[in-house]
Amino acid sequence: MAKTVIGISIENRIESAIEFQKIITKFGCEIRTRIGLHSSEKDSCSNNGAILLEVAGDGNELIDELKKHWEVQIMKF
């Protein structure tokens, strides 16, 4: 089975959270791993971040949906 890793750059993390969550919930059965990265300090955290998704198969529908909103990078193996 093919695996795909999708990297999403999110510039307005707080404002994008609800829309992003709706999309990944819709494709939840395809998503195997989700990792969110953002800078944080003791008293604050960045509103910009990156999310990595490992999906089973090619993930083309998910990729198309994500590209409507954010910059997306794809690695297939």
C-alpha positions as CSV (number, residue, x, y, z in Angstrom):
1,M,0.0,0.0,0.0
2,A,1.3,3.4,-0.9
3,K,2.0,6.0,1.8
4,T,1.8,9.8,1.4
5,V,3.1,12.5,3.7
6,I,1.4,15.9,3.4
7,G,3.0,19.0,4.8
8,I,0.7,22.0,5.3
9,S,1.9,25.5,6.1
10,I,-0.6,27.4,8.1
11,E,-0.1,31.1,8.6
12,N,-3.1,31.9,10.8
13,R,-3.2,28.8,13.0
14,I,-5.8,30.1,15.4
15,E,-8.2,31.4,12.7
16,S,-7.7,28.2,10.6
17,A,-8.2,25.6,13.3
18,I,-11.9,25.1,12.8
19,E,-11.8,24.7,9.0
20,F,-8.7,22.5,9.2
21,Q,-10.4,20.2,11.8
22,K,-13.5,19.9,9.6
23,I,-11.4,18.8,6.7
24,I,-9.3,16.2,8.6
25,T,-12.4,14.9,10.3
26,K,-14.0,14.3,6.9
27,F,-10.9,12.3,5.8
28,G,-10.2,10.8,9.2
29,C,-10.2,7.2,8.1
30,E,-7.3,8.0,5.6
31,I,-5.1,9.8,8.1
32,R,-2.8,7.5,10.0
33,T,-0.5,10.1,11.7
34,R,-0.9,13.9,12.5
35,I,1.9,16.1,13.8
36,G,1.4,19.8,14.5
37,L,4.5,22.1,14.9
38,H,4.6,25.7,16.0
39,S,7.0,27.9,18.0
40,S,6.1,28.4,21.6
41,E,7.5,30.1,24.6
42,K,6.4,30.0,28.2
43,D,3.9,32.8,27.9
44,S,3.0,32.7,24.2
45,C,2.9,30.6,21.0
46,S,3.2,31.4,17.3
47,N,0.1,31.8,15.2
48,N,2.1,30.2,12.3
49,G,2.8,26.5,12.1
50,A,3.1,23.4,10.0
51,I,1.2,20.2,10.1
52,L,2.3,16.8,8.8
53,L,-0.2,14.2,7.9
54,E,0.7,10.6,7.0
55,V,-2.1,9.1,4.9
56,A,-2.8,5.6,3.6
57,G,-3.0,5.5,-0.2
58,D,-2.6,8.5,-2.4
59,G,-4.7,11.0,-0.5
60,N,-5.6,12.9,-3.6
61,E,-9.1,14.1,-2.5
62,L,-7.6,15.2,0.8
63,I,-4.8,17.0,-0.9
64,D,-7.2,18.8,-3.3
65,E,-9.3,20.0,-0.4
66,L,-6.3,21.2,1.6
67,K,-4.9,23.1,-1.4
68,K,-8.0,25.2,-1.5
69,H,-7.0,26.8,1.8
70,W,-3.2,26.4,2.4
71,E,0.2,25.8,0.9
72,V,0.7,22.0,0.6
73,Q,3.8,19.9,0.0
74,I,3.5,16.2,-0.8
75,M,5.9,13.2,-0.5
76,K,4.8,9.8,-1.8
77,F,6.5,6.5,-1.1
